Amino acid sequence: MKILAGAPVLWIILAAPGALLVQRYAASAVSYGEFIHWSGDISVWLLIVSLAVSPLRRVIRGEFSAWLGKRRRDLGVAVFGYAAGHLGAYLLRKADAALIWKEGVEPGLLTGWIALAIFLALALTSNNISVRWLKSGWKRLHWFVYAGAILTAAHWLLTAFDPMAAIVHAVIIAILLALRFVPARQKT
C-alpha cells in the first residue's frame, strides 16, 4: 500500500487549515482571538506529532513508520508556518513597535519569541542542502526542537486565559520528551 503520494499531498493537507483560517480571518468570519487561538493550537498539535515520530517509530515498524520519519522535516516546517501566522496576526493587531517591545520582554511573550527564533532556525535548515552542509552539526542543531517545545509549552501556560488546555498539552509534550530518553528495547 502506497502511503500518500509524498510531500506535495502532505503539504496540501498541512496547509489547508491555515489557508482556511487566513481566509476566514481576512473575511472577518474569525476574530483576532480565534485566529490566535487556532493558529497556536495547530502549531502545537503539529509540534506534538513531530515529537511523536521517534517514539512511534520504535513501536510501529513498517511502511507508515518509514514514511512518517521521512516527513518529520515537513511537519517541523509546518509548525513554524503556523507559529509565524500566530505571530503575524499579533504584530498586525498591535502595530506599535514600542508596545510590542514592552509586551515582548514579559515572560509569557518572551518564551514565545525565543521558541519562534528556535523554530525559524530549524525551518531554515530543514532541507537537504543544509543537512549536507552542516553534516553532524545538523542533528545537534535540530535537538533544539526540545528547547523550543518546552518554551512553547511555557508560552502557552503563561499567556492562556484558561490554562487547562495548556496544561494538558504541556504534559503531552513532557511525556514525548521523556520518551526520547527511554532506551529502545533490544530485539530478542
N, C-alpha and C positions, 0 to 999 in steps of 0.2 A: 504494500500500500504506500503510495507516494503521499508524504505529509506536505500539504500546501505546495504551491509551485515554487516557493522560495521567498526571497527578500521583497520583491515587488508586491506580492499579495499580502505579506505581513505588514509592510509599510502602509498599505491602504487600510488594513484593519486597525493598525495603531493610530493612524492619523484621523480616521473617520470621526471618533468622538470629539476630537479637538476642532476639526473643521465645523462640525455641527455646533459646538459650543461657541466658537468665534462668530459664526453666522447669526446665532440666536442673540448673542450679546450685542452685535452690531445693529440688529433689528430691535433692540430694547425688549426682547422677549425674555431675557435673563438679566437680572440685576447684577450690579458690581459684586455684591456679597455672594450671590450664587455662582458667578464666574470664578471668583477667588476660591470659593469652596470646592467646586468641581475640578478646576484645573489643578489645585493642590492635591485633592483626593486621587485623581487619576495618576498624577505623578508618583505619589506614594504607592499606589497599587502596583504600578509598573516596576517601581523600585523593589517591592516585595517579591514580585515574580522573578526579577533578575537575580535577587539574592537567593531565591529558592532553587535556582537552576542546579548548582553544585550538589546540594543535599538530595534533590530529586534524582540526579544522575547516579548517585550512589545506590539508590533504592530501585529505580526503574531503569533497566537496561534495554537497549534496542533502538529502533529507528527514531522513535519520538524523542528519546533522550539525546541521541546524537544530534538531531535537528535542533532541539532546544539549545544545546551547547553552542552550536554554530550561530544561533540568532541572539545570543546574550548581548552582544555589542549593539545590535539593533534596538533591543529593549532599553539599554542604557542611554542611547541617544534619544529615544522617545521620552525617557524620564526627564532628561534635560529639556527637551522641547516643551513639555507640559509645565515644567518649573519656570522656563523662560516666559511662557504665556502668562503664568501666575504673576511673575514679576512685572511683565509688560503692562498688565491691567493695573497693578498697583502704581506704577510710575505715571501712567496716563491719568489716573484718578487724582493723585497727589499733585503732580505737575508743578512742584515747588522744590527746587534743589535744597533750600535751607530746611524745609520740613522733612524731606526725605533723609537728609543727613542727620537731623535731630532724632528722628524715629529709628534710623538705621543703626545707631550705636546703642540702642536699648537691647537688652539680651534677647528678647523674642525675635526681633528682626535681624539682629547681628548674626544669630545662629543660622538664619535663612540665607543671609548674604554669603557667609562663609561656605555653607553647603552648596550654594549655587556656583561659587567660584570653583569648588572642587569638581562639581558635575560638568562645568564648562571645560576644564582641563581634560576630563575623561572623555567628553563628547568630541573634542577636537582631535584626540589621539585614538579614537575608535575607528581606525581604518587600517588597511593592510600596509600602507606606506609607513605609518607611524610604528606599527609592530616591527617591521624590518629595520627601521632607522633606530629605534630605541632598544632593540634586542631584549636582553633580560631586564632592562630598566622599565620596559613597558609593563611587565607584570607587577613590578614593585610600585609603579605609579598607580596602577589600577586597584591596588589594595586600598587606596584612599577612598574607595567606594564605601568602605566600612565606617570611616570617619564621617563621610557625607551622610550616610544613613543615620548615624547617631545624632548628628547636627540637625537633620531633617526632623527626626522624632522630637528633639528638644524644641525646635522652632514651632512645631505644631502644638506641643504641650504648653509652651509659653504664650502662644497667641490665640488659642482656642477659646471660643465663647463657652462651649460645652466640651470640657476636656475628656469625656468618656471615650469618644471615638479616637482621640489622640492616644489615650492610654492603651486601648486595645491594639492599635497599630504599632505603638512603641513596643508592646510585649511581643507581638509577632516578629518585629524587626530584631528584638533582643534574642528571641529563640533562634531565628535564622542565623544570626551572627554567632551564637553559641555553637550551633551545629557545625560551623566551619572548623571548630577545634576538637570535634569528636573524631577519633581515628576511624578510618574506613575499616569495615570488617573484612578480615582475611578470608579468602576462599579456602574451603577445606576439601 
